[in-house]
Amino acid sequence: MFQLLQGHLQPAAHRTRKSRLVTKDGRCNIEFGNIEYSNHFAYLLDFWTTFVEIRWRFVLLLFVASFTGSWFIFSLLWYWIAKSNGDLTGQNRTDGHVQCVDNVNGLTTAFLYSLETQTTIGYGGRALTGHCAGTVALIIIQSLIGVFINCFMCGVILAKISLPKKRAKTVTFSDTAVICLKKGSLCLLIRVANLRKTLLIGSQIYGKLLRTTTTADDETIILDQVDIDFTVDAGKDNLFFVCPLTLYHVINTSSPFYELSADSLPQQDFELVVFLDGMAESTSSACQVRTSYVPQEIKWGYSFLPIISRTKMGKYHVDFSNFSKSVRVTTPHCVHCFETDSDQRKHNNQEKGGIDNLGFQVIDIHDSVDVTKM
């Protein structure tokens, strides 16, 4: 029974520790509560954004409902005109009776005429006779409303198809981050790749560290944000994003990771959110890609495997099977250890009064040679 209870308790603690604001695929894990009822009308005022952002299932439902609803509403109006004029089947018609709409003698035929009018099908079996002035006004109104519905629904569908976040689906980050030595400094490394051959113009990379902090006034700040600077060898702005890039953050005295070590990292409670902003080359639409890393997804003492090689044909080959794979490398236990070792090496070099040249060898000369004697 104790093992069963433990099995139920461990996943709950695991979920609490793994909770994050931004999911791995970039969605924000947040909900709003206690919103005033009047604020809900703001979504109706900004109806275009609301329709573009709702799910596809609701867009398709709106598409079907708008057309079928308008057809049925106008069919009721055509039915009312036919009934008022005495055109329906079963009504007493006098000799020489002229119908408002030919072959509209019931609700079914009225619905068919409404559909044929709004979709401009025009089979020829039902048509206006010109006897009733109200039918001319009604057909003009229905035609204008039908054009408006067509334009609106086409615009919504095209806008949803061309959303920039769909372009963001083809930009991926590594599943984990690593900490290792890079160019003589202890760095946090992350990989990002563009899965399309079209570039992201004006790409910029930055990060935010989210954590709960307590101020000097004992005020607890939830989701306190700290800027994290990321860069690559070519800089951090206007990246040439044609192949996977390795981002790195130098852990120094100004870094919020300065006090971390290999042992204390898994026990930390923070979330590192990484952003990549750019403009799609083909559509000129701005997009943002984001992901997050929790302490359990950051490996201390690991380095990413190389993924770019050159084929015999002279092309550059990217092996995405090793995109998120890493290997263990020699890494200092903490930043303070690395700085202490660096200071010790500098101190030893200063005491020697020079730098060892490994190109020279020390040998023993047993016999003295008089270099002045010929």
C-alpha positions as CSV (number, residue, x, y, z in Angstrom):
1,M,0.0,0.0,0.0
2,F,2.9,2.3,0.8
3,Q,4.4,1.7,-2.7
4,L,1.0,2.5,-4.3
5,L,0.7,5.7,-2.3
6,Q,4.2,6.7,-3.2
7,G,3.5,6.1,-6.9
8,H,0.6,8.5,-6.7
9,L,2.5,11.2,-4.8
10,Q,5.7,11.2,-6.9
11,P,4.1,12.3,-10.2
12,A,2.3,15.2,-8.4
13,A,5.6,16.5,-7.1
14,H,7.2,15.9,-10.5
15,R,4.5,17.9,-12.2
16,T,4.8,20.8,-9.7
17,R,8.6,20.9,-10.3
18,K,8.2,20.8,-14.1
19,S,5.5,23.5,-14.3
20,R,6.6,26.2,-16.7
21,L,5.2,29.4,-18.2
22,V,6.2,28.7,-21.8
23,T,6.0,25.2,-23.1
24,K,8.6,23.6,-25.3
25,D,6.6,24.5,-28.5
26,G,6.2,28.1,-27.4
27,R,2.7,28.2,-26.0
28,C,2.1,30.3,-22.9
29,N,0.7,28.3,-19.9
30,I,-1.4,31.1,-18.3
31,E,-5.0,31.7,-17.7
32,F,-7.0,34.8,-16.8
33,G,-9.6,34.9,-14.0
34,N,-12.1,37.3,-12.5
35,I,-12.3,39.4,-15.6
36,E,-15.2,41.9,-15.5
37,Y,-18.1,41.0,-17.7
38,S,-17.9,44.3,-19.6
39,N,-14.4,43.5,-20.7
40,H,-15.7,40.5,-22.7
41,F,-17.2,43.0,-25.2
42,A,-13.7,44.1,-26.1
43,Y,-13.3,40.8,-28.0
44,L,-16.4,41.6,-30.0
45,L,-15.2,45.1,-30.8
46,D,-12.0,43.6,-32.1
47,F,-13.9,40.9,-34.0
48,W,-11.4,40.5,-36.8
49,T,-8.5,39.5,-34.5
50,T,-11.0,37.3,-32.6
51,F,-12.0,35.4,-35.7
52,V,-8.4,35.0,-36.9
53,E,-7.2,33.7,-33.6
54,I,-10.0,31.2,-32.9
55,R,-9.5,27.5,-33.6
56,W,-10.1,26.0,-37.1
57,R,-13.0,24.0,-35.9
58,F,-14.9,27.2,-34.9
59,V,-13.9,28.9,-38.2
60,L,-15.4,26.0,-40.2
61,L,-18.5,26.1,-38.0
62,L,-18.8,29.9,-38.6
63,F,-18.3,29.3,-42.3
64,V,-21.1,26.8,-42.6
65,A,-23.4,28.7,-40.2
66,S,-23.0,32.0,-41.9
67,F,-23.9,30.7,-45.4
68,T,-26.7,28.3,-44.4
69,G,-28.1,30.8,-41.9
70,S,-28.2,33.6,-44.5
71,W,-29.8,31.3,-47.0
72,F,-32.5,30.2,-44.6
73,I,-33.2,33.7,-43.3
74,F,-33.8,35.0,-46.7
75,S,-35.8,32.0,-47.7
76,L,-38.2,32.9,-44.9
77,L,-38.5,36.4,-46.4
78,W,-39.1,35.0,-49.9
79,Y,-41.7,32.6,-48.4
80,W,-43.4,35.5,-46.7
81,I,-43.6,37.5,-50.0
82,A,-45.0,34.5,-51.8
83,K,-47.6,33.9,-49.1
84,S,-48.6,37.6,-49.1
85,N,-49.1,37.5,-52.8
86,G,-51.0,34.2,-52.7
87,D,-48.4,32.2,-54.6
88,L,-48.3,29.2,-52.3
89,T,-49.8,25.8,-53.1
90,G,-53.2,25.5,-51.6
91,Q,-54.0,29.2,-51.7
92,N,-57.0,30.4,-53.8
93,R,-55.6,31.9,-56.9
94,T,-57.7,33.9,-59.3
95,D,-57.6,33.8,-63.0
96,G,-54.7,35.8,-64.4
97,H,-52.8,35.7,-61.1
98,V,-49.2,36.7,-61.5
99,Q,-46.6,35.3,-59.1
100,C,-43.8,37.4,-57.5
101,V,-41.3,34.7,-58.1
102,D,-41.9,31.9,-60.6
103,N,-42.0,28.3,-59.2
104,V,-41.8,29.5,-55.6
105,N,-44.8,27.8,-54.0
106,G,-43.5,26.6,-50.7
107,L,-40.7,26.8,-48.1
108,T,-38.5,24.3,-49.9
109,T,-38.7,26.1,-53.2
110,A,-38.2,29.4,-51.4
111,F,-35.0,28.1,-49.8
112,L,-33.7,26.8,-53.2
113,Y,-34.4,30.2,-54.7
114,S,-32.5,31.9,-51.9
115,L,-29.5,29.6,-52.3
116,E,-29.5,30.1,-56.1
117,T,-29.7,33.8,-55.8
118,Q,-26.9,34.3,-53.2
119,T,-24.6,31.8,-54.9
120,T,-25.5,33.2,-58.4
121,I,-26.3,29.7,-59.7
122,G,-29.4,30.7,-61.5
123,Y,-30.8,27.4,-62.9
124,G,-33.6,29.2,-64.7
125,G,-36.5,27.4,-63.1
126,R,-37.2,30.2,-60.6
127,A,-36.9,33.9,-61.4
128,L,-38.5,37.3,-60.5
129,T,-41.4,38.4,-62.6
130,G,-41.1,42.0,-61.7
131,H,-44.7,42.1,-60.5
132,C,-43.8,42.8,-56.9
133,A,-41.6,45.8,-56.1
134,G,-40.5,44.3,-52.8
135,T,-38.8,41.4,-54.5
136,V,-36.4,43.8,-56.3
137,A,-35.3,45.4,-53.1
138,L,-34.9,42.1,-51.4
139,I,-32.8,40.5,-54.1
140,I,-30.4,43.6,-54.0
141,I,-30.1,43.3,-50.2
142,Q,-29.4,39.6,-50.4
143,S,-26.8,40.0,-53.1
144,L,-24.9,42.6,-51.2
145,I,-25.0,40.6,-47.9
146,G,-23.8,37.5,-49.8
147,V,-20.8,39.4,-51.3
148,F,-19.9,40.7,-47.8
149,I,-20.0,37.2,-46.3
150,N,-17.9,35.8,-49.1
151,C,-15.2,38.5,-48.7
152,F,-15.2,38.2,-44.9
153,M,-14.9,34.4,-44.8
154,C,-12.2,34.3,-47.5
155,G,-10.2,37.0,-45.6
156,V,-10.4,35.0,-42.4
157,I,-9.3,31.8,-44.0
158,L,-6.4,33.4,-45.9
159,A,-5.3,35.3,-42.8
160,K,-5.3,32.1,-40.7
161,I,-3.4,30.2,-43.4
162,S,-0.7,32.9,-43.6
163,L,-0.3,33.4,-39.8
164,P,3.4,34.0,-39.0
165,K,3.3,31.5,-36.2
166,K,2.9,28.8,-38.8
167,R,6.4,29.8,-40.1
168,A,7.7,29.4,-36.6
169,K,6.8,25.7,-36.7
170,T,9.8,25.2,-39.0
171,V,12.3,26.7,-36.5
172,T,13.3,24.4,-33.7
173,F,15.5,24.5,-30.6
174,S,17.5,21.8,-29.0
175,D,15.7,19.7,-26.4
176,T,18.3,20.5,-23.8
177,A,20.9,23.2,-23.0
178,V,24.5,22.4,-22.0
179,I,27.1,24.2,-19.9
180,C,30.8,23.8,-20.9
181,L,33.9,25.8,-21.7
182,K,33.9,27.8,-24.9
183,K,36.7,30.1,-26.0
184,G,38.2,30.2,-22.5
185,S,34.9,31.0,-20.7
186,L,32.2,29.0,-19.0
187,C,29.1,29.3,-21.2
188,L,25.5,28.1,-21.5
189,L,24.9,26.7,-25.0
190,I,21.6,26.2,-26.9
191,R,21.1,25.1,-30.5
192,V,18.5,26.5,-32.9
193,A,17.9,25.4,-36.5
194,N,15.8,26.7,-39.5
195,L,14.3,23.7,-41.2
196,R,13.5,25.7,-44.4
197,K,16.0,26.9,-47.0
198,T,14.4,30.3,-47.0
199,L,16.1,32.7,-44.5
200,L,14.7,34.6,-41.6
201,I,15.8,38.2,-42.2
202,G,16.9,40.4,-39.4
203,S,17.0,37.6,-36.8
204,Q,17.5,38.6,-33.2
205,I,18.1,36.3,-30.2
206,Y,17.5,37.1,-26.6
207,G,16.4,35.3,-23.4
208,K,14.5,35.9,-20.2
209,L,15.1,34.2,-16.9
210,L,11.9,33.7,-14.9
211,R,12.1,33.1,-11.2
212,T,10.5,34.0,-7.9
213,T,12.5,36.6,-5.9
214,T,12.1,38.3,-2.6
215,T,13.1,42.0,-2.3
216,A,14.7,43.7,0.7
217,D,11.2,44.8,1.8
218,D,10.1,41.1,2.0
219,E,8.0,41.5,-1.1
220,T,7.7,38.3,-3.2
221,I,7.8,38.8,-6.9
222,I,6.5,35.9,-8.9
223,L,7.9,35.5,-12.4
224,D,10.6,38.1,-12.0
225,Q,12.2,38.6,-15.3
226,V,16.0,39.0,-15.8
227,D,17.5,39.6,-19.3
228,I,19.8,37.0,-20.6
229,D,22.1,37.9,-23.5
230,F,22.8,35.3,-26.1
231,T,25.2,35.6,-29.0
232,V,26.9,33.5,-31.7
233,D,30.4,33.9,-33.2
234,A,29.0,36.3,-35.8
235,G,27.1,38.5,-33.2
236,K,23.6,38.4,-32.0
237,D,21.8,40.7,-34.6
238,N,21.1,40.1,-38.3
239,L,22.1,36.4,-38.2
240,F,22.9,34.5,-41.4
241,F,20.4,31.8,-40.5
242,V,21.2,29.3,-43.3
243,C,22.4,26.4,-41.0
244,P,21.9,25.5,-37.4
245,L,23.5,27.9,-35.0
246,T,24.8,27.4,-31.5
247,L,23.9,30.2,-29.1
248,Y,26.0,30.8,-26.0
249,H,25.7,32.9,-22.9
250,V,28.9,33.7,-21.1
251,I,28.6,33.0,-17.3
252,N,30.4,35.8,-15.6
253,T,29.9,38.1,-12.7
254,S,27.0,39.9,-14.4
255,S,25.2,36.6,-15.3
256,P,22.4,35.3,-13.0
257,F,23.9,31.8,-13.3
258,Y,27.2,33.0,-11.7
259,E,26.4,31.4,-8.3
260,L,25.4,28.0,-9.8
261,S,27.4,24.8,-9.7
262,A,27.0,21.3,-11.0
263,D,25.4,20.1,-7.8
264,S,23.1,23.1,-7.1
265,L,21.7,23.4,-10.6
266,P,19.1,20.6,-10.5
267,Q,17.7,22.0,-7.2
268,Q,17.1,25.4,-8.7
269,D,13.6,26.8,-9.4
270,F,13.7,29.0,-12.5
271,E,12.7,28.9,-16.2
272,L,14.9,30.1,-19.1
273,V,12.8,31.4,-22.0
274,V,14.6,31.9,-25.3
275,F,13.2,34.1,-28.1
276,L,14.1,34.3,-31.8
277,D,12.5,37.2,-33.7
278,G,12.8,37.4,-37.5
279,M,11.0,38.2,-40.8
280,A,10.1,35.5,-43.2
281,E,11.9,36.0,-46.5
282,S,9.1,34.7,-48.7
283,T,6.1,36.4,-47.0
284,S,7.8,39.5,-45.3
285,S,5.8,38.7,-42.2
286,A,7.4,39.0,-38.7
287,C,7.4,35.9,-36.5
288,Q,8.7,34.9,-33.1
289,V,9.8,31.5,-32.0
290,R,10.2,30.7,-28.3
291,T,10.9,27.8,-26.1
292,S,11.9,27.3,-22.4
293,Y,14.3,25.3,-20.3
294,V,14.0,24.3,-16.7
295,P,17.0,23.3,-14.6
296,Q,16.4,19.6,-15.2
297,E,16.9,20.3,-18.9
298,I,20.3,22.0,-18.6
299,K,23.3,19.6,-18.6
300,W,26.4,20.7,-16.8
301,G,29.6,19.4,-18.3
302,Y,28.3,18.4,-21.7
303,S,28.9,19.7,-25.2
304,F,26.8,19.3,-28.4
305,L,27.9,16.9,-31.1
306,P,29.0,18.4,-34.4
307,I,26.2,18.1,-37.1
308,I,27.7,20.0,-40.1
309,S,29.9,18.2,-42.5
310,R,31.0,18.4,-46.1
311,T,30.1,15.8,-48.7
312,K,32.3,14.6,-51.6
313,M,30.2,16.6,-54.0
314,G,31.1,19.8,-52.2
315,K,27.8,20.3,-50.4
316,Y,27.3,21.0,-46.8
317,H,25.4,18.3,-45.0
318,V,23.4,18.8,-41.7
319,D,22.8,15.7,-39.7
320,F,19.7,16.5,-37.5
321,S,20.0,13.1,-35.8
322,N,22.7,14.7,-33.6
323,F,20.9,18.0,-33.2
324,S,20.1,17.6,-29.5
325,K,22.7,15.0,-28.6
326,S,25.6,15.9,-26.3
327,V,28.7,14.3,-24.9
328,R,30.4,14.7,-21.6
329,V,33.4,17.0,-21.6
330,T,35.8,18.2,-19.0
331,T,34.2,21.2,-17.3
332,P,34.9,23.1,-14.0
333,H,32.5,22.2,-11.2
334,C,31.5,25.9,-10.7
335,V,32.4,29.3,-12.0
336,H,34.4,30.1,-8.9
337,C,36.5,27.0,-9.4
338,F,37.2,28.0,-13.0
339,E,38.2,31.5,-12.0
340,T,40.4,30.2,-9.2
341,D,42.2,27.8,-11.6
342,S,42.6,30.6,-14.1
343,D,44.1,33.0,-11.4
344,Q,46.4,30.2,-10.2
345,R,47.7,29.6,-13.8
346,K,48.3,33.3,-14.3
347,H,50.2,33.5,-11.0
348,N,52.4,30.6,-11.9
349,N,53.2,32.1,-15.2
350,Q,54.2,35.4,-13.6
351,E,56.6,33.6,-11.2
352,K,58.3,31.9,-14.0
353,G,59.0,35.2,-15.6
354,G,58.1,33.9,-19.0
355,I,56.1,31.5,-21.0
356,D,57.2,27.9,-21.6
357,N,58.0,27.2,-25.2
358,L,57.3,23.6,-25.9
359,G,59.3,23.8,-29.1
360,F,62.6,23.8,-27.1
361,Q,64.1,20.7,-25.3
362,V,66.6,20.7,-22.4
363,I,69.7,18.6,-23.1
364,D,72.9,17.9,-21.1
365,I,76.3,18.8,-22.6
366,H,79.1,16.6,-21.0
367,D,82.1,17.8,-23.0
368,S,82.9,21.5,-23.3
369,V,83.7,22.6,-26.8
370,D,86.1,25.5,-27.5
371,V,84.3,27.4,-30.2
372,T,87.3,29.7,-30.8
373,K,89.7,26.9,-31.9
374,M,89.5,26.2,-35.6
